[in-house]
Amino acid sequence: MEKDKPKEKEKTDKKEKLVMAMCCPEGENAEQIKEKVLIELGERLEGRSNVVMTRLNDEDLKKIDALVEVEAFKSRSEAAAFFINEGIKARKDLFQKVMPTVDKIRELKAQAKKSLTPAGQ
């Protein structure tokens, strides 16, 4: 059993290097990335109480799992929430264009629903 420990450590080291190569920009190590991510998470993910189920392809899941494995995130959920938030920020222009129309649609739906309610109710 003791002979297997160096082999296990070697496998773990190789795995960590592979994970680092997959997810860490040159010049940054996992600890630096972990620190940055934890700071961002603390600021951006407060009040996360809504649940969204999603399906991911294998490659995206591997990347999410790699970041969880190096403890950049506590969970897949935390990582997914972070990247969703980043995507929304990256496409802020899209949301600025669409939200006024969405607000009008919601208002029209509310008016239509109200018009279907019999008077006096």
Backbone hydrogen bonds, N-H to C=O, Kabsch-Sander energy under -0.5 kcal/mol:
donor,donor_aa,acceptor,acceptor_aa,energy
4,D,1,M,-0.9
5,K,1,M,-0.7
5,K,2,E,-0.6
7,K,3,K,-0.7
8,E,4,D,-2.6
9,K,5,K,-2.6
10,E,6,P,-2.4
11,K,7,K,-2.5
12,T,8,E,-2.6
13,D,9,K,-2.8
14,K,10,E,-2.4
15,K,11,K,-2.5
16,E,12,T,-2.6
17,K,13,D,-2.3
18,L,14,K,-2.3
19,V,15,K,-2.7
20,M,16,E,-2.7
21,A,17,K,-2.4
22,M,18,L,-1.9
23,C,19,V,-2.0
24,C,20,M,-2.4
28,E,25,P,-1.9
33,I,29,N,-2.2
34,K,30,A,-3.1
35,E,31,E,-2.5
36,K,32,Q,-2.2
37,V,33,I,-2.9
38,L,34,K,-2.7
39,I,35,E,-2.0
40,E,36,K,-2.4
41,L,37,V,-3.1
42,G,38,L,-2.3
43,E,39,I,-1.6
44,R,40,E,-2.8
45,L,41,L,-2.5
48,R,45,L,-1.1
49,S,47,G,-1.4
61,L,57,N,-2.3
62,K,58,D,-2.4
63,K,59,E,-1.8
64,I,60,D,-2.4
65,D,61,L,-3.1
66,A,62,K,-2.1
67,L,63,K,-1.8
68,V,64,I,-1.9
69,E,65,D,-2.9
70,V,66,A,-1.9
71,E,68,V,-1.5
72,A,67,L,-2.7
73,F,67,L,-1.1
79,A,75,S,-2.0
80,A,76,R,-3.0
81,A,77,S,-2.6
82,F,78,E,-2.1
83,F,79,A,-2.4
84,I,80,A,-2.4
85,N,81,A,-2.3
86,E,82,F,-2.2
87,G,83,F,-2.1
88,I,84,I,-2.4
89,K,85,N,-2.3
90,A,86,E,-2.3
91,R,87,G,-1.5
92,K,89,K,-1.4
94,L,91,R,-0.9
95,F,91,R,-1.5
96,Q,92,K,-2.3
97,K,93,D,-1.6
98,V,94,L,-2.2
99,M,95,F,-2.2
102,V,98,V,-2.3
103,D,99,M,-2.7
104,K,100,P,-1.8
105,I,101,T,-2.5
106,R,102,V,-2.5
107,E,103,D,-2.0
108,L,104,K,-2.7
109,K,105,I,-2.4
110,A,106,R,-2.2
111,Q,107,E,-2.2
112,A,108,L,-2.5
113,K,109,K,-2.7
114,K,110,A,-2.2
115,S,111,Q,-2.2
116,L,112,A,-1.0
116,L,113,K,-0.6
117,T,113,K,-0.6
117,T,114,K,-1.0
121,Q,118,P,-1.4
